[in-house]
Each structure stands twice: as C-alpha cells, then as structure tokens.
Amino acid sequence: ASSIFTVCGHSSGGSMASQHAVAFSDRVAGLGHFQAASWGCSRLINKSTEDYNQRCANSTASHAMAALVASAFERGDISSPTNLRQMPIFYYAGEWDTIVEPATVRAAAGFYQLLSERVVGLTVEGAEHAFECNACWYLGPPFLNDCRYDMAGQKLAGHMLAHLLGALSPAVPAPSRRLHRLKQSPYFPANASCADLGMGPHAFLYLPRGCRSGRGVCRLHVVYHGCSSSVVAIGSTALVLHAGFNPWAEANLVMVLYPQS
C-alpha cells in the first residue's frame, strides 16, 4: 500500500531509489536520496566525455531532469508526477565526497524541489562517500563512516526515516538473528538468471519482532545499496547490519528490505 512503502538508496542505489520513486510514485510513500545523482541524470550525459559530476551539478540540470519527468509521463512510462507533490523526500550529501560531489546531490535536491513540497536535506562537513564506523574522511568498504553526526540522537537513518514516516519511537537494539536471507530469483522474469540481470542470488530482510508476531501493521522500507556496496562486494553483512536502519525498524514496526545486485 502506498501509505506504508518507502525507498532509499546510496550512490548508484540512490539513483535507483530515485528511479523507483518517480516511476512508481502512485505506490511509493517517501524517498531517501543519499550521495547520488537523481532521476534523469544519465539521459543528460554524453557518456564518452562526461560524468554526473560534470553534467548534473547545477540548476540547469535540475530543470532539465524535471522536463524529462514530464516527457516520460506523456509517453506513459511513469506514474503521474502529481503524486510527488506531497511525497516526503530526504537528501544527504557529504561535503568531502569525491565520488558524488555535493553539488551533484544539491542539484538532485533542486530537481526534487521542482516536484515536491516536502524536500529536506543535510550536508555533513568532512564526510566522504559512506553511511556512518570508519573515520569520516575514509573512502572504502564497508562504506560506514563515523562523522559524529547526531540529530537529536537519530543519526542519519533515523533523521531520514522520521521525515518519511513521521514521529518515531526511539531506536532499540536490533538483533542480528532478525536479519533473514531471501532468494531473489523467484522475482526475476521467466528464464532469467542472476548473471542475465546483474543481480545477486539473495536479498536480505530485517524483520522486527512485532512484524513477525503479526500484532500490528508493518511498514516496508527498501534500501538500495550503492556501487561496490553489495554483501558480495564487501565480503560481509556489515552494511545491512550496521547502516543504522534496523534499530529504528525494530522500534517502529518497519520491515527493511536490502536487495542485492
């Protein structure tokens, strides 16, 4: 149901989350955009000579991407962009990000502000391209850096989820045993393999105790990982366990799905 389904993504996964939210805005209730270019950016780039930091980092790009949304709707490729008008959207930029520069993320925010009345964001000084464990300036797996950012105890994931879902109960410990591995192949097109689609064999689902017991209505939040950030690429489940989403999910009846490419 659109009232309980939200998405977010980091880096290339941020672009995927943006694509998901714009294309299926009639079904998605909120978007978190972490350190990524936005929907439509790849359509603006001459891939032989440019990248997103060169082409998608100013207000001209923001307006061009918004025009692409209108064209896509006219072709019947996406849901009506009017659905986005009241969609809560949260963006995050790292001021020292060398992969997706903060200007690119701010241009994405400008794009969202042309479509939604509920856009808020955050730029963290000294932050490289990561979530929140290693030194703030560090770039590399598992892309979990400690930038000493704490918004009333919420940290990044809690701040974003509060904007998307409303008032939250305080985070509580999230036992690793509640992280479940799921086969992705049942959801592939017929006769398609993981190699055909560039997908991993398994996704991960954090299932809070309250959702497992069936005592309440549970919301669903989908986290798209970024480039080089899958469980296979990192070689561990560090990101799906420690990116910060699960403690908030445990306290607030939110299932968290981590697809894997």
N, C-alpha and C positions, 0 to 999 in steps of 0.2 A: 504494500500500500504506500502511496506517495507520502503519507504522513509519518512514516517510520523508516524510510530508506535514505541514507546519506552516503556520500562518497568522498574520498580524499586521495591525494597522491603526492609523491615526492619526485622531483626531477622529471624523467620521462614518464613516470607514473602519474605525475601531476598533470601532464598533458593528456594522459589517458583519462584521468578523472574529469578533466575539463571537457573532453570529447563526450564522455558518458553523460555528464550533467546537461550539456547543451543539446545533445541528440535526443535524450530521453527526459526532457525537463518536465514532462507530464507525470513521470514516475519517481523522480528523484527529489528529495526534500531539502537538500543542502549540499554544499561543495566546500571542501578544504583544498587549497592550492598551495603546495609547499615547493618553493625554489624551482620553478618551472616556467617555460613559455606556455602560452594559452592556446585555446581552440583557434584554429585557422592560421597559426603562425607558419606552419610548414607550407601552406599554399602561397605564402608571400616570398618564399626564399628561392633564389637561384642556387641549388644545392652544390653546383660546381664551384661557386665563388663566394658564397655567403653562409653564415650560420645564424642561429636565432639571436645571438647577442649583437649581431650587426644589423639585422633587419627588423627585429621585433622588440625594439627597446625604446620606442618613443610614442608620442600621442598620435602621430600619423598612422603608425602600425595599429594602434588601438582602434582607431576609426575604420581602418581597412578591414580588420578582423570582424568588427561589428557588421560591416557591409556584407561580408561573406556569410554571416549568420542569416541575414535577410534573404540572400540569394538561395542558400541551402533550403530554407523553409519554403520559398516559392517553388523549388523543384520537388518538394515533398520528401526531402532527405532527412529532415529533423522535425521534432515537435515544435509547436508554436513558441517563439521566443517570448511571447507574453507570459508564459509560465515562469520565466526567470525573474519577472518584475519584483516579486516578493520572496524570492529564494535567498536564504542567508548564505553568504559566500565569505570565506575567510582566506586571506593570503598571507604567506610568510616569506620573507627574504632575509638572506644573510649578507651583511654589509661587506664581508670579505669573501664572498662566494666567487670562486674562479671558474666554476662550471656554468652556472646560470647566473649571470651578473644581476645585481639588484635592480638595475634599470630595466632589465627584461621582465622581472617579476612586477615591478611597478607599472610597466606598460600593460601587463596582463590585468592588473587591478583596474587600470583605466578602461580597458575593454569591458570588464565586468560592470563597472560603474555606468557604462552606457546602456546596460541591460537590466541591472538590478538596483533596487533602492536600499539594499541591506548588505553592503560590502564593508567589511572592516579588515584591518591587517596589521602587520607587525614587521619591523625590520630590526634585527638584533645586531648591535655593533660587535665587530670582531668575529662573527660567525662564518665558518666555512660551509661547505656543501654537505650538510648532515642533519639528522634529527638531534637528540640530546644524549657521555661516558668519557670519550677521549677529550683532549684539550680542545678548546673552542676553535683554534686555528687549524686543526689537523684535517687532512683530506685522505680518506681511505677507509676500507672495510673495518667494522661493520656500519660505518656512517652514522655513529651515535656519539655525539659530542656534548660536553658539558659547558654551556655558555653562561652558567649562573643566571639564567633567565627564569623568573618565577613570578607569574601573575597571580597574586593572592593565593599562592600555593598550588595553582593549577598547572603550571608549566605549559609547554606548547600544546600538547594533545588536549589537555583539559580546557585551555582557553578556546581552542578551535571548536571542540565539541559543545561547549556552553553556548557559543554563537549559533551553532547549527541546531541544537536540540533544546535549548532553553536552560533554566536553572538546573544544576546538577547537585546530587548528594556528593559529599567528599569522597575522594578515591580511597579504596581499601586494597589490601594485598590481593594479588591475582595469582593463585596457584598455577604452576606450570602444567599440572595434570589436567587443567581445563582447556588446554590447547590441543585441538584434535587435527589429525591429518586426514584430508579428504581426497579421493580420486577426482581429477578434473575431466578425464576422458568421457564420462557419461554426458557431459555438456558440450562436447565437440560436435561439429557437423558429421553426418554419416561418413564413415570410412576415412576420416581424417585422423592423423596421428599427432603426437606431441611435436615431432620434427616438422610436420607439414605446417603447423600453426605457430611454431616457436614457443610452445608452452611447456612448462614443467609437468611432471606426472601428478604432482599433488599440490593442493592448496592447503591452507591452514585456517581453522576456525576457532576463535576463542568463544567458549560457551559458558556464560556466567551460571552460577549455581541456581539462581532464581529462574533462569530460562530453561534449564534442564528439568526443573521440577514442574514447570508448566503453571506456576502460580500467578503469573502476570503476563501482560502483553510486552513482548520484547522487540525492541527496535533493531535494525540492522545497519551497520556501518561497514563499508568496503574500503580497504586500504590498498591502493595500487603502489607497489614498490617502484623505485627508480632504477635507472640503468646500473648494472653491476651490483644490484642490491637484493637479488633473489636469495633464497636459502641456499640454493646450489652454488651460486657465485660466491657468497660469503663463506660457505662451508659450515654454517651453524644456523640455529634458530634465534640468534641474538636479537635481530631486528624485530621479529614478530613477538618476541617475549618482552623486549625492553624499550620499544619506541615510545611507550607511555600511554598507549590506548587502553590496554587491558585493565589496569586498576580502576579507571573511570567506568569501563564497561561493566566490571563486576559490581560496582556500587549502583549502577543506574539501569540495569536490565537492557544492556546493549550487546548484541552479538557482533563480533568483529571478524570479518572475512578477509583473508590475505591471499588473493590469487597469486600464482607464481608463473612467470614466463621464463 
